[in-house]
């Protein structure tokens, strides 16, 4: 009995001693349960930045509503409701699908709502909400070839099968159709274009997408593979270790699904997809917007390229070993790496070091830095083409080396390199299409948007090619005219 009483006293004393710490632990749990870094950031800004790829109708796509281009779709409506439930304003940030997770990890966006599936690989780097959709996997083929294939995946052996990059459809082909050849592309419209021309035998798509395409284009047919396979859990992606944000988003999703709002959003999206408007009325403003942004990108890139190119050209010609080394390293490194890689490095790298550049600013900077390496070589060759006697004459007249370069050598070099600089400007216009991957809405980006929204994979490309031709041909003619004027005035 005494032992029992003694144990009770010890437990009581320990409880009294640990009580303050228990209070502290309890407070920390309450604190942890009310916020997390991701939610705190969202609340502080007062906005929820939603990353998506708007070429995935009916999930998200562009449409002309009341005369204005807007990003619409049932996920867009859902995203706006989630933001409302969080007590903040929604901000839509559009970019290529394969850049979304990187943008989330670097803080460019707060969440991804873009038909993204929770896979084990993705769950290692981001958190996912509960699923709000679990569509079936389907294979879309040409109706005229449908008799060649069946629900048995072995019927596609030896055939090329398309899937969007970094999606569960791509994984599905890799895991279940190993006897087929996988063709991975960034955008669904590009895959549809290849299917339309017979370059691939089929495309693995989730059911809402394939149904939308077959409803719009009767040349396609859906095949449901057996056994039936779900695409996976379509969820909201958010930063890793965001338990409170996840709980609040889950609560919002549950309310949206149970209230029937998600079904209503889907009906609204389908209606917008097939609105009765002419092609140009629907998408003409997208081509105009893309063209203007392409020209703006090229103009900024050329200005940056000429200024930095001149600097690095002079570095390469400098007798100073350090300056010469800097010039050589920069030119060789930039010319030896793809512009695509450089665009991603600038877009994500500037965020890491604290500069939150927009997609347009990052794209223009990347193009300018890339162009500088090529312009440097053009200017260096132009300077070398000027007879050395010109420099000697200038120095004999008392001009310093810097003034001789500025007033005598460079003006003559510009005349010699004008055709090459003009060609670089034309090249920059065409290379602007590369930065569409980070969400710059230039011409090729808008073309992809039109392809996805209109379900016409080829016609928008024809329009885009004509626009590029008019731009490049017009600039070439203008530069040719300027060159002729310079030749006449120099005689």
ABEGO torsion letter per residue (X at the ends): XAAAAAAAAAAAAAAAAAAAAAAAAAAAAAAAAABBAAAAAAAAAGBBBBBBBBABOAABBBBBBGGBBBBBEAAAAAAAAAAAAAGBBBBBBBBBAAAAAAAAAAGABABBBAGBBBBAAAAAABBBBBBABBBBBBBBBBAAAAAABBABAAAABGBBBBBBBGBAAAAAAAAABAABBBBBBABAAAAAAAAAAGABABBBBBAAAAAAAAAABAABBBBBBOBBBBAEBBBBBBBBGBAAAAAAAAAAAAAAAAAGAAAAAAAAAAAAAABBBBAAAAAAAAAAAAAAAAAAAAAAAAAAAAAAAAAAAAAAABABAAAAAAAAAAAAAAAABBAAAAAAAAAAAAAAAGBBBBAAAAAAAAAAAAAAAAAAAAAAAAAAABBAAAAAAAAAAGBBAAAAAAAAAAAAAAAAAAAAAAAAAAAAAAAAAAAAAAGBABAAAAAAAAAAAAGBAAAAAAAAAAAAAAAAAAAAAAAAAAAAAAAAAAX
